[in-house]
Amino acid sequence: MQSHKMGYAVYSRNHEKRMEVEKNREKDYQQSKHLFAVLDRKMN
């Protein structure tokens, strides 16, 4: 797995790296959710 430019071995061993990845995932999720809401409003 090379999600977020890091292999699973590094992800599983390094807590700081894992927290960084999860923070970025949450940010990506929130941005996607916002974009979907904007598009949904424009379509309705």
Steps between C-alpha positions, in 0.01 A plus 500: 500500500642838405220723619619851579852423369581262784515123521303301756815405692582866574133580563464221753828571686507877520224661707581855388484401133174314560346807666617718210337265248175485697493880533543531122229240438259693720585824318442333162169360624379839623597667172317232302194535719499878451545470123213251480275736698585791268433293190181361647368852569583609144314203353185554707 
